[in-house]
Amino acid sequence: MKLKFNGFLVLLLVLVAQLSFAQERAVSGTVSDNAGMPLPGVSVLVKGTKTGTQTDFDGKFSIKVSSSQVLVFSYIGMKSQEVAATSTSINVKLKDDSVELEGVVVTALGIKRSEKTLGYAVSKVSADEITRSGEQNVLQALAGKAAGVQVIGTGGTPGASSKIIIRGVNTITGTSDPLIVVDGVPIDNTTSQTAAGDNPFNANLSGINNSNRALDINPDDVESVSVLKGPAAAALYGERAGNGVILYTTKKGRAGRGLGIDFSTSLAIDKVSQLPARQGKYVQGTSATATSIPTNTPQSWGPAASTLGVPMYDNVGNFFQEGLTYTNNISFYGGDNKATYRASYGNTTQTGMIPETGLKRNTLRLVGDLKLSDKWKTGGSLQYTRTTNTLAQNGSNVSGVMLSLLRSVGNYDLRDYIDTEGNNKNYFANYDNPYFTVNENPATSDVNRVFGNMFLTYTPAEWLSLTAKGGVDAYSDYRKQIFAISSNGDNLAGIGEVAFNNINNKQFYADFIASGLLPLQTEWLKINYTAGLNLRSGQNTDVFSRGKELAVRGLYNLSNATQLYASNYEEKIMSRAVFGQLEFDIKNQLFITGSVRQEWSSTYGTNANSAIFPAASASWVITSSFDLPEAINFAKLTYGYGEVGIAPGPYRTRSLYSQPFMTDGFTDGLSFPYNGINGMTVSGGLGNQDLKPERVLGHEVGLSTKFLNNRLSFDVNAYYKTSKDLLITLPLPASSGFQSVYQNAAELVNKGLEVELGYDIFSKSNPFQWNINANWAKNQNEVTDISGSLSEIQIEAAFGSIGYYAVKGQPLGSFYGTRWARDANGNKLIGSDGLAIIDGETGNLGNSAPKWTGGLRNTFTYKRVTLSGLLDFRHGGVVYNGTLARMHNFGVSEASGDREHTYIIDGVKADGSKNDKAISAKDYYQKYLGDGGGAAEEAVTDVNWIRLRDVTLSYDFDVKRFTAINSAQISFTGRNLWLNTNYKGVDPETSLTGAGSRINGLDYFNNPGSKSFIMTLKVGF
């Protein structure tokens, strides 16, 4: 009986074993990337076990597994994928684990988060959007592409700076520049204006419009852009995030496909987009009855050229040329499951529309990461850029190109610009001929820059990852400005000048971060945490030297000068901060995030030891909580609150010394050193040990939805920001021994609404695709408090008849200037001479901020052909058109050519009756419309525009027949080809004062904007 039982047991065991082997069978297949290329070395693991294998060189694998088990495919740089082993043949495509994955956003400190978890708005701009624009400046490339992000260009000259304002201006005396972060490391984006020497006007109104240093980023290296618009999104950056944060993520290597090569080349042709129209009938002079042409006036109120029998020249049309931009980029990339790498080189050579201007930029970038083990990973990036720039004199400057060109008289050919001895020749002796300026008065900039980072990460467990990261950003900017002998620039009276600026900027950063998923998780709760320490140090130096009264023509060396001057400036900043963030995931439905950052900075006063910046946000995914109609695929409600700051400038806590200058009001005065004796005195500004950072407190609420199988998306966000403790300069009584003190003393509010819409008209299966993306934003701004006895302060001086002010109860940045006197019904008061009367008090002439902005992109795709166009909208916001006012005054504007009759100004006389007093055309254009006696009000225009920001037609070639070529595309792009605006001047997207100034909306002989035609070829190997 026992033998029978044992035999039965053996038989049973054999049957069980055979059954087990029958359930476990071989599963094979191929793993490839999203482009269909095989991936060698992919880890294929049976979930929940240690059983696994790897794909071979051709991406193939084979593994024994039962049909009830799950295979996990994972690879460095790729998103892991789980597949049920229900079939014996499985082919898998792994997607890049990059920021381009749908629903993934790069947030503060470079943390990648799912969109649905965010309780605040983040705008994303793709690499295609950046490169499609054809812009060389990655800031200008954002124009029209994100709600609430206003981009202000400064002209179409090579290297022109760009200013960005996000959700309104948040500071009175600081700049609106957002923090620029590249791969998690902040970089400097300073714009330092070069004034036209000792020009008596505000330095921002004349001289050279230098580049902002975001120009040093190669657009082809950019993978994606995230814009952190509100304090809730940016609070982890503390005192540097008051104006928002722009995160640039660069392209990385790709694992598993060996060596890949991308090459692109493009040619752009630039033309002037828009210029003020000029009259071409009347010659130089001040009298229409003159019988000869005087040369002692720059005005064109002389007789008609036909009456004198003299030729007229198209000086403006003759001067500008077609600009050409050649851009070449090549990158090498690849990797495996241990490491990835990418090396790129970019070269841009640009000649400007203004002769002799140009830009050369060479960029070399290396980036990579290495998996040392399952727990250790390291990596980093390093970029070197050299940017050389030849710039044009600008603005209120007698060497300014546009000033002399647009004022030029038609009877003089400007091409005759130099005499036999090399001296300046022009229609009016006090102006430099624009040809002389560009050929003999060059201004150059030579920038060498290195920035990058390195990190080391140790991950001993899922709940703990430790990262140490260091970053550096260092550049030198060597500038040289020349005014040749006989030049009028810098009020020289032709004596000649050479000046040098040597600017050096260094920034060092270190982050020590711990993060992970807390082991407290349950089925309904997960908690991620981030905590860390940040250290930052910065140094900026500027050594300036100048020599005047040159002895030898053409020798631009200080030893050739009789009058020498030198100065230097140096600043150092240090800060440290601790920060932490908790992210709560409740049932994958409700996401709550809280963070705090405490900052200590050398720029704070001793009585304001540190600053704390908290933030909290929540995202409720409605579609995960309720069964909504099938058409609603996704819906979430969000709320965010945060506080960020703007740090005071260095050394404002102390009273500084300076060389004194004394004057009696009648003579030129005395300055030190005097007769070989130097002297120093305490400056008029009292140091303030109570200084603390300006604070921006922001609330925002939002609704995000997706419909129709995710083809239609609609996002709306409303925000309310209060900027407190704003830094301004307040006057002090003479008894204090000082003139003023810099202190936290003002407050303003920004509130607004943003809307974004996306719609794929047809389903993905349709061979014809039509995609619409639209954005719209409105911001309202008001100065709510100015402490002390002041109700207004001048932000910056502009011209004699106009200034830029902050006034309590008014929007920040309003133009205040001379205006017409009016009666109770708003009619202009007209004097007995027939001219309008100027009011005795200046008034608010309008604000430069637009009432609303918008963008609309349509993209059409059929098989291999794509057509995409972006319309950019602006409604409202004033521009001071000082250019046109002066052209009216000088009789060169197109309108002033209509001078064969008299004019009657619309208004009322002192007795209230309608004005009927006629005045001459010259008085009308000089003393009413012009700046020869007219009110500044007349030169202010409320601007609207619709522009075709860019349009691109591209074709993707079929490269299947070429084994070595993975992709090939040719495209044709037009930029700023069409502009519909009520503005009569250069392109109204203009700013005389550049990106580093607080003034917007000034046009005074600004350099013109450009429209471009671009052809690009891209090939991937």
PyMOL commands that set and color helices and strands:
alter all, ss='L'
color gray80, all
select helices_A, chain A and resi 2-23+108-110+115-117+127-132+140-142+203-205+213-216+219-221+231-240+305-308+315-319+401-407+434-440+489-491+558-560+622-624+734-736+882-890+895-897+921-929+936-939
alter helices_A, ss='H'
color red, helices_A
select strands_A, chain A and resi 24-33+43-46+52-54+60-66+70-74+81-84+92-94+104-106+112-114+122-126+149-153+162-166+179-182+185-187+206-208+222-228+245-250+260-272+323-335+339-351+358-371+376-391+393-395+443-461+464-483+497-517+525-550+561-586+590-601+611-621+632-646+657-658+661-662+670-671+681-682+685-686+694-707+712-731+740-760+768-786+792-799+802-807+814-817+843-847+852-862+865-881+940-956+967-981+1002-1003+1010-1020
alter strands_A, ss='S'
color yellow, strands_A
deselect
rebuild
show_as cartoon
